[in-house]
């Protein structure tokens, strides 16, 4: 049995007999052998139009609070019926997309849709935490806990500094020291204590994501969280910098969708044909030739300088309300070492339309870089989040 599963409601003309319905079920299974279909009478992920005369049954099966894929066979006026229903969907503020069997196969939408549904289900019930406050300069990167819950199904906690242990009170974390010790001249005991502090919070609250107010630690305790966040990201815990909740949401979604946590980076420069992305906390699984100089903005403690091991990338960022997003595929064309930006840097060639959006209609500073060409999968997931009538 395939791991990718879709619940299907089969709709056909009123007097369709068991033999006709069974043939339609077999046809669907034969056309998409990599998927497992369970045929249901109730809540479905997919309406499969087997014939004309099915419009009323299809309309009665739709839920205004849930996106649904409308898939139409090529025979027996099935696509004509689906077209009628799609017109009704648009007029009445429902959320759906219409695909013919042929188009669905050509574009590979079915496994993408199943993966998006699987990711949506995986996110429900996960927990994340803001440690401290959102950094004051992030004026477009706060997300209320209610929005996290409503849109993604994730419970967001805010953990104030005064209810937490002192950031340097934990023992130096052994795993951290084993990962980083010996790779820079000075010791990393304070940074290892920060890692112990964050691991304690993650364990105590059963978190899948965390975003600390990093600069408070740098300012008050002269220590960064950069290396700890890089290590956490490589271990499957989404760890965003600076209390950025928009980025944290995106990182958790990308982990659920792709199995990898993306690199959270500043848009350091948008030029005529490229974007410079830079930051200091890429997951160790995404980099090579790592070194650990001081933190860029403060020249204190330690940060990550490394070569990002991506060639084709997808750049992603949610809007502040998590109801839209920037998504663009691109290609890494350089790994510079500019003195004016955070330690880890890449130059990415993006389409002209994407460059225009980043210059003239950005959703914020931090963007996420995911390995590979993931736009079709991400777009499919975003449809599940669309409010009715969007």
N, C-alpha and C positions, 0 to 999 in steps of 0.2 A: 504494500500500500504506500502511495506517495505521501511525503510529509506535507505537501501543499494541498490544501483542502478547501473546497468551495461548497456552500449550501445552495442548491439550485431549486427554484420553483419553475416547473415546466408548465407553460401555458399553451393551449391549443383550442381549436373550435369546440363548441359545446358538446357535441356528440362523439368526440374522439374516443375510440375504444382502446382497450388495454394493449392490443397489438401495435397500434399507431404510436402510443406513448412509449412503449418499450423500444420500438425502432428509433424513436427520437433520442431516448436515453443512450442507446448503444452508439448512435451516431456521434453524440457529444463526447462520449468516452473514447471513441476511436480517433476523433480529430485531435484530442488533447490528451495523449497517453501519459504525460508526465504529471497529471493532476488526478486527485481523488474527488469525485463528486458524490455528495449525499443529496438525494432528492427529497424535498420537504414540502409540506403544505403550509407551514407557518413562515416565520421570519427567515428570509433568504438573502444571500449575498448577490445572487444573480438570477435574473428572469430570462429563461430561454424560450424564445418564441418559436414554436414548432410549426405554426400555421397561422393563417388569417382567422378572423373571428374570435380572437383571443384578447381583444383590447380591453373589454370590461373586466375580465378576470385579472389582467395585468394591473390595471389601475387600482383595483380593490386590494391588490397585494402590496402596494407601495406604502412606505412609512415616511412621513414628511421629515422626521428627525434623522433619517439614515440615508446615506448615499447608496445607490444600487446600480449595478451594471446591467444594461439591456443588451442581450445577445440574440441575434436573429439568424435563423437558418435561411438558406437560399431558396427553399422550396415552399410551395403551397401558400404563397402570399404572406409568409412569415415576416419578411422585412417591411412590407407595406403596413402590416399591423403594428410593428414596432415603431415605425415612423409616426403613425397616428398617436401612439402613446407618448413618444418623445415630445410631440407638440403639446400634449396635455401637461406633461411634466413641466415644461418651460412656462406655460401659462399659469400654472397653479403653484409655483414656488417650491417645487420638489427638486431634489438633487440626483441626477443620473447622467449616464453617458450611453450612447447607442453605438454598437459595433455589429457589423455583419460577421458571419463565420469567417469569411475570407480575410477581411481586414484584421480581425482578432488574431488569426494565425500569422499573417504577414508581419504585424507589428509586435507580436509576442506579448500582448496585453494580459493574457490569462494568468500565466505564472507571476507576472509583476503584480497583478491585482491580489492574487493569493498571498504573495509575500507581504504586501502592504497591509492586508487584513491581519496577517500573523503578527506583524510588528505592532499594529494598533492594539491587539489583544495582549501582547507581551508588556506593553507600557502600562496598561491598566493595573493599578495597585502598586506600582513602583513608588519609591520615596526618594526625595532629593532635599538638600538643605542649603540655605544661605547662611554662611557663618559670618556674623557681624552684620554689616550693612552693604548695600550697593555703593560702589565708589561714586563720589559726588560728581565726577565728570561724565559718568555714563547717563546722560539725560534721555537717551532713547533705548535703554536696555533693561528696564525694570518690567517685571511681569507679576501681577497679583497672584497670590496662591489660588484664588478662585478660578483664574484663567487656566493655570496649570492643570487643575483638577477637571474643569469642564471640557477643555479642548483635548488634553492628552491623557487624562485619567491618572496623572501623577500627583501624589501628595507632596506639597512643598512646605517644609518647615523653615522658620526663621529662628536661628540660635544666636541669641545676643551674647556678647562677650562676657557680660557679668554673670551668666549662668553656666559658663564653660570653665574647665580647668585652665590654668595659665598655659600659654602656648609652649613654654619651655619646661613645663613640669614633668613631661613624660620622659622615660629613659630614651637614649639614642636608639633608634629603631635598627635592629640587626640587619634586616633585609635591605634597608636603605644603604647602610654602610657597606654591605657586601656588593651592592650594585655600583657605588660611586667611589669608595675609598681607593686611594692610590692613583686616581686619575687627575688630581690637581695638587698643587704644592701644599696648600693649607688644609687643615682638618675640616670636617663637615659635621661636627658633633651637634651644633645648634640646628643645622638644617635637618639632621636626622631626628632631632627632638620634634621638630615641626611635623615631620612625617608620622612620628608616633602619635602626636596630637590629632592629626587628621584621621589616621587609622582608628583611633579610639572613638572619634565621633561617628565614623562610618559604621563601626561595629555596634556601638551603643544604640544607634537609631536605624540600623538595617537599611543603609542608604545604597542606592545605585548611582547617585550623582551628588556632587558637592561643589560649592563655589565660595571660597573664602575671600574676605575683604583683605587682600594681600598687603596693600601698602600700609595698613595699620601695623602689621608685624614688622615691616621694614623700618618704619618711622620710630616705633616705640621700642622694638627689641633688636633692631639692626640685623634682621635675618629674613630671607625670602622663602617663599613656598614653591619657587619655580621648579626645582628638581623633584620635589615631592609630587607636584601635579603631573609632571612628565611621567613619573613612575606609575602613578595611579592610572593615568590614561592608557598606558601600555598594558595594564593589568585588568582592563575592562570596567573601571570605575570612571565615569564621566567627571572630569575635574576641570572646571572653568575658572579663569582668572578674574580678579577684581570685583567679585560679586555680580558678574554679568549673567543675569537670568535668561535673557534671550539666547545667549550662546549655550548656556547649560541645557535649555530645552532642546535646542538643535542637536547638541552632542548626544543626548539620550535617545532622540529619535533616530539619528544616524546609526548609533550602536544597534538599536532594535532592527533597523532595516538592512544594514550591510554587515553587521558583526564586527565592525571596526569603529573606534572612536576617532573622529577627525581632529585635525590640527586647527586650533583657534588662533587666528592671526589678525593683526592690525592691517588695514588698508593704508600702507605707508606712503604710497604714491600711485596715482593713475596717470599714465602717459598716453601718447597717441595710439600705441598698439600693444600695450602691456600694463600689468598691474604688479606693483611690488608689495608682497605680503611679508610681514615680519612679526615674530614673537618668540618667546623663550620657553615654552612649555609643551612642545610637541611630544606625543607619546614616543617612547624609546623604540617601539616597534616600527615607527615610520621614518627613522633616521639612521644615518651612518656617520662615522668619523666624528663622534661627539667629543666636545671639550666643555669646560665649565668655568668660564670667566665670570667677572662680577656682573651684577644686574645692571642693565643698560641705563635706566633712568636715574639710579641712585649711586652707581659704582660701588655697591655694597654686596656682601654675601656672595651668592652664586646663582647663575642662570645657565640655560642650555644653549650652546652654540653647536650646530650640527648641520649636516647635509640632508635635506628632505629627500627620501627615496620614493618619489612619485614622478611619473612622466605625464600620463594623462590624469587629469583631476576634475572633480566637480566642486564648484564653489557654491556654498549655500549660506543663507541667513534667513531666519524668521523675521517677520514684522513684530512690533512690540505687542500686538494683540494676538499673535500666533494665528492670524487668519489669512495671511498671505506670505510670500517668500520670494527671495532672489535665488534663482537656480541657473547656473551656467556651466557648461563643460569647457575645459581649456587644456592647454599643454604647457608644462614647465619648460621654459626656454633659458633660464639662468638661475644660478645660485650665488649671488654676489655677497660681498662682505662689507657693505657700506658702514661708515662710522656713524651715520645719522639715524640708524634704526635699530630695533631690537636684534638680538644676537643671531637668531636663525632666520634666514631670508630666502625667498624664491621670487623669481619673476615669472608671471604666467601670461601667456597669450590668450586673450578672450575675444569672442566675437564683438563686432562694433556695437551691436545693440546692448550687450552687457556692459561694455565700457561706458556707454551713454548713461545707463542706469546708475552705475557706480559714481559717476561724476555729478549727474544732475538730479537723480531721484534715489539717493541711497537710503537704505533702511536703518543704517547705523554704521559704526566703525568695524567692530569685530565680525569677521566672516570665517566660515569653516571650510577647510579643504579636505575632501574625501578622495581616497585613491580610486581611479577608474572613472568610467563613464556611467554615471548613476542617475542622470536627469530623468529618464523615463520612469524609473522606479520611484524616485522622489515625487515626481508629478502625480503618479498614481496614488501615493500616500496622501498628498495634499488634497486630492479630491475627497478623501474620506473626512477631512476636517472642514470642508466647505459648509457654511450655513445654508439652509434651504433658500433657494432663489439666487444664490451667488453666481 
